[in-house]
Amino acid sequence: MTLSNLFSHRSFVYSLCFLAFTIPLYIKLNSVAIIIAAAVGLGYFIFNREEWKAKKKNYIPLLLFGGLYLGAVVGLLNSSSAPPALFDLEQKLSWLIFPFIFFLGSQPSRKEVGWIILSFISSLTLVSLVSMFTEGFQILTGAPAWKGWWGSPLPIDRIYLGTYLCFAMMALCFLYLMQASGKKKIIFSIWIILLLVALFNTLAKTSLTTVLALFLVFGFRFLYKRNRCLLGGAAILSIIALALFIKSNKGSMMVNAILYQKAIDSTETNHLLSDSFNARTLTWQCAIDVLSSANHWFMGIGTGDAQLALDDCYYANKLKITTPYFLEARLNPHNEYFSLWLNYGLLFLILFLFQLIYYLSLFYRQALMLGISFIVIIVFSCLTESFLETQKGIVFYAFFCSLLPFASPTNPKC
């Protein structure tokens, strides 16, 4: 076997399938898969130069992700505490690696992109089944949450699991619509229902809201094409339902909390809702206070110092905190836009927003609804979580931003 065969197009696609399969799994395994995919992509570039030269190249992802990584460097230089900033710099390496993997490697066809996404969904389904089993096991035995009977923690936090499930469900819905076989449609229907149950099991409120919003948007789009009268009726019913929710006790409580920054009383609603909402109210206010002090609004405060400044603000406002956990856990801003602003400064926050707009525009021009759904999921996830501050979020975002453009119906290799 020659080296050109070893680092062939097929080998590159297989390495991407393996990488996608490991994203919901343990970080070390996923890191190994990233190294393998990078090595295969580099090998393809070296030993298949003529084939590589013939493919169409897009330099914009290299510039956008490279610019974001430069922000991590600026966040390090702007910090007085180096260890947290160096750790962040290491985590954000995926912002450099994935654009180069897809730039140097072969170009997957639309069908191959589908198999790569199915590899991700298959692994995610296994993790979801384990999470549901361990949840039931915990109820029966009183074992700690999110741990299996073998005593090993699950490889992914429920918040990221909810985001992954949200994307997987949308991918399966679009794959369902592409199937001509009735048997395949049944299989995909069962798969979608299983992932929906798993999503409810995560209690990830943002992901559940995002799925509902996407289903409503695409449902309205479907009705717009089929029957304008049905669209009008559905819109009226949606408005009535929203008005009834706002008028209800829980709805009015949430609206007042958002508009007037009032804490939600845990005795009047589910403590999971009140605790998470109250925590975010405090973390967001503290992020604003830190950015407002000492002209940090432009340059940020630096990756190594941001958490220390937030902790000081939490202790200064400890009378507003109902649970000691919020002080002990050293919570991040729970908003990726605030995290980027605090860590890297305003310019790199604007660059990230521009990147989201670029990919949204790209997927719109390609008529790629899955790509649009992916960006919407990322936008919503970043509103309530510092989504790109862990490898699970960074890899998920960088990998699918790099992969999904090849799912375009205009992909020449389809």
N, C-alpha and C positions, 0 to 999 in steps of 0.2 A: 504493500500500500504506500503510495507516494504521499508526501506532505500536503500537496494540493488536494488530494482526496480526503486526508485526515481533517483538514480545515476547510471543508467544503460548505456549500450552502446548506446541505442537509444537516451537517454537524452543528452548524450555527443555530438552525431552527430547533434542533433537539436540545441544545444548551439553553435556549430561551424557554422551552417548555419546562425543563427542570428548574430553571430559575423561578418561573412563575409558580410552579408547584410548591416551592419552598417559602414563598412570601408569607403565607399565614402560619408557617411553622417556626421553629426555634431560630434565633438570630444567627447563631454560629453556623448552622446548616445553610441558611440563606447567604451568609457571607462567603461560604465555600462555593455556592452556586454562582455568585456574582464573579468570583475570581475565574471560575471555569468559563463562563460566558465571555468575559473580557479576554481571556487567553485565546479562545476560539475565534473571536472577532478580530483580534490582532493577527492571528495566524492566517485568517482568510485574507486580510489586507496585504500581508507579506507574500503569500504563495499564490494568490489569485489576483495579481495586480491589474491585468488587462480586463478581467471581468469587473473588478472594482471600479476602474476608470470609466467603464461604460454606464454605470448606474448614475441616476440623477441624485445630486447632493443638495442638502439643505443645511446651511451654516447657522441659521438663526437659533436653533436650540442650543448649539454650542455657545453662542454669545450670551443668550439669556441665562442659561444655567451657570455659565462661567461667571457672569456678573453677580449672580446670587452668591456664588462661592467666594467671590471677592468681598462680598458683604461680611461673610464669616471671618475673613482675614481682618477686615476693618474692625469687627467686633472684638477680635483678639487684641489688636493694637490699642483699642480704646479702653481696655480693661486693666485694672490694677491687680486683679486676681487671675492669674494665668491658667491654673488647672481646669476650671469649668469651661473656659474659652477654648482651650486645646482639645478638650473632649468634644465640644460642639464642632470644632473644625474637622475632627476625625469622623464624626457622624455624618457631616454634610458632604463627605467625599462622593457619595452617590450622585450628587448634583453634577459632578464632573465625569464620573465613570459611565453612567448610562448614556448620555448624549454621544460619548466617544464609542461606546460599544455599538450603537446603531449607526454611527457615522462610518466606522471602519468595517463593520461586518456586512454580510449580505443583506439584501432587501427581501423580507418575507412577503409572500403573497397574501391576499385577503383571506384565502382559505386557511393558510398557515397561522395567520393572526387569530383566527377562530379557534384553532387547536391549542394555541398558547393560552388564550383566555380560558378555554375549557380545562386546561391543566390547573390553572389557578382556582377555578370554581370547584374542581374535584377535591383538591386539597382542603379548600375552605369548607366544603361539605363534611369532610371527615372531622375537621376540628369542631364544627358546629354540632355534629352528632355527639362527640365526646363531651362538649360543654353541656349539652342538654342531659346527657347521662349523669355527669358529675353533679349537676344541679339537683337532679332527683336523688342521687346518692347522698348528697348533703342533707336534704330534707329528711331522709330516712334514718341517717346515722348521726346527724349533728356535726359532721366533719366541716372543716373550714371551707368557705366558698371558693369556687373555681379551682378545686384540686380533685384529682382522681383518686380512686381507691389505692393506686400504687404510690400515692404521696407526692407525685410530681405535679407542679403547677402547669396550667395550660400555657401554650406558647404565645398567647396573645391576650391583651386586655380587652374587656367587653366593649369598650368604646371603639377601638379599632376594628374589632370583630363586626360591630354594627355597621361601620362604614364600608368594610369589605363586602358584607352581605348586601348592602344597598346597591353597590355597583354590580355585584354578581347577579342579583335579581333583574336589573335592567338589561344586562347582557343576555341572560336567558330569555327574557321577553322578546328581544329583537331576534335572537336565534330561533325562537318559536315561530315568529312571523315568517321566517325564511324557509321553514320546513314545508315540503309538499306532502310528505307521508303522514297519514293519520296516526300511525303507531309512534312516530317520533314526536308528534305534537302532544300525545298523551304522556310520553316520558318527560318532555320538557314541562308540561303542566304540573305533574307530580313533583318535579324537581323545584319548580318555582314555589309551590305551596310549602314544601319542606323548608326552604330557605326563609320564607316568610314567618313560619313558626319559630325558626331559629332566631330571626331578627327580633321578634317579640320577646323571646327568652333573654336577650341581652339587656332589655330595658334601656336601650340607647335611644333617648328621646329625640335627639337631633336627627339620627338616621331614620327613625320612624316618620318624623315630620317631612324629611326630604323625600322619602319614598312616596308618601301621600301627595306631596306637591308635584312630583314628576308624573305620577299616574293621572292626576287631575289635568296637568298641562297637556300630556299626550292624549288623554281622553277627549279634551276639548278640541285638540287638533284633528283627531279622528272624526269627531262629530261635525267639525267645520267642513271637512271634505265630503261627508256623506249627507248630512241633513242640517241645514241652518236653523230650522225650527227646534230640533232637538238640542242644538247648541245653546240657543237662547233659554230654553227651559232648564237645562243643566246649570247654566250660569245663574239664573234666578234662584234655583234651589240651593246652590252653593252660597250665594249671598245671604239667603235666609238662615242657612245652617250656621254661618259665621256670626250673624247678628244674634242668634239664639245663644251661641256659645259665649259671646262677649257679655250678654245680658245675664248669664248664669252666675252663680256665686263664685265658682272657680275661675271663670273667664274674667269677670270684673276684677277679681283679686289680682290676677296676673297682669291685666292692663294697667291697673293702678300701680303695681310694683314696678312695671317698666317705665311708665311715664313719670312717676314721682319718687322712684328709687326707694320704695318701701319694702321692708322685709316681709316675706310670706310667713304667716304663722303656721308652724308645723302641726298644730292641733286642729287646724281647719282643713288641711289637705294632706296628701301622702307625704311622708317625711323625705322620701327620695326626691320628690319635686321641690319641696321647700328648701332642703339643704343644698341641693345643686344650684338652684336659682339664687339663693342668698349668698352662696360662696362666690358665684360669678359676679354678682353685684359689687361685692367687696373687692375682688381681684381686678375688675375693670376700673373701678374708681381709683384704686391704688396705682394702677398703671397710668391713668391720666394724671394723678398727682405727681408721680415720679417724672413723667415727661414734661410737666409744667414747671418743675423746679430746676433752677440753675441752667436754663436754656437747653435742657436735654431733648427738646422737641425736634431738633434738627439732626444732631449727631448721635442721639441715643445715649445710653449710659455705659454700653459695653457688655459683652456676653458674660464676662466673669463677675460683673458687679450688679447686674439687673436683679438677680434673685435676692441679694442682700438688701437692696433698696426696697424691694417689695416686702420682704420680711419685716423691715423697720416700720413700714406703713401698716402692715397687719397688726403688729403689736400696739401701734399708736391708736388703732381702731378696735382693740380687742373687746371693748364693751358692746360692739355691734355684733360680735360673733357668738352664736348660740352653742357651738360645739367646739371643744378644745382641739379636735382633729385639724381644723382649718389652720390653727397656729402651728401645730406639730408637723404637719405634712409639708410645709414650705411650698405652698401651691404656686405654680406658674400663673401667668395671666389668664389662662384658659381661653385664650383668643390669639390665634396665630398672627393676626395683623398687629396686635399690640406687642406680641413677642418679637416680631421682626423689627418693629419700630424701636423698642427698647434696646434690643441687642445690636442692631446694625445701623439704625438711623432712618430718617425719612426718605432719603433717596433710594435706598434698597427696598423699602416698603413699596414705593411707587414702581420700582422695577418689577417686583413680584406681581403687583396688580396689573401692570402692562403685560406680563407673561400670561396671566389668566385671560386677559382680553385677546391676546394674540392667538392662543389655542382655541378659545371660543369662536373667534372669527374664522380660524382655519377649518375647524370642524363644521361650522355653518356653511362655508364655501364648498366643502366636500359633501354636504348633505349627510353627515355622519351623526345620527341621533345619539348613538352610544357615546361618542366623544363629547357631545354637548352635555349629556347626562353626567358624564364623569366630571367635567368642570363644575357643573352645578353642585354635585356631591362634595367636591373639594371646597367650594366657596362656603357652603353651609357648615361643613365640618370645621373649617377654620374660624367660624364665628363663635363657636362654643368650646373649642379645644385648641390648645397650642399643638396643632396636628403635625407640624413638621419639626418638632423638637425631639422626636424619637426615631429610631431606624425604621420602625413599622410604618410610620407616616411618610418619611423621606423616600424610602424605597418604593412604596406604593405609588406615590405621586410621580417620581422621576421615571419609573419604569413604564407606566401606562401613558404618560405624556410622550415618551419616546416611541412607544409601540403603536398606539392607536391611529396615528396618521397613515400607517400602512394598511389600515382596514378600510380606507376610502374606496368607494366603488370605481374611482378613476385610477386605482393602483394598476400600473401597466403590467404587472406580473400576475394579475388575476386571470 
